[in-house]
Amino acid sequence: MKYEYKFEKVDLKSGLIEAKPKQEYHDIIDQHAQDGWRFVQIFAPSTISYGRASYFELIFERATV
């Protein structure tokens, strides 16, 4: 079986103590599930000061026909 993958970038807005997603990631996951994608993982690279990520990526997969 072969799979295709999709990556959805979600930017974070940084505050002094925490960073919050600019989009509601639960809604993004639900929408992709309705379109046949399976949520696989959240990937958050350390890209700004103090080891915080400035974004994360939602990774989805689905079987190809």
BELFEN-V48983 format. One record per backbone hydrogen bond with DSSP energy under -0.5 kcal/mol. CO is the residue of the C=O (numbers start at 1). NH is the residue of the N-H. Records with the same first field share a line. If there is no record, write none. Layout:
# BELFEN-V48983
CO=NH + NH
This chain:
# BELFEN-V48983
2=64
4=62
6=60
7=9
8=58
9=11
10=56
11=22
12=14
13=20
18=15
20=13
23=25
24=27 + 28
25=29
26=30
27=31
28=32
29=33
30=34
31=35
32=37
33=36
38=61
41=59
43=57
45=47
48=51
49=52
52=47 + 48
54=12
56=10
57=43 + 59
58=8 + 60
59=40 + 41
60=6
61=38
62=4
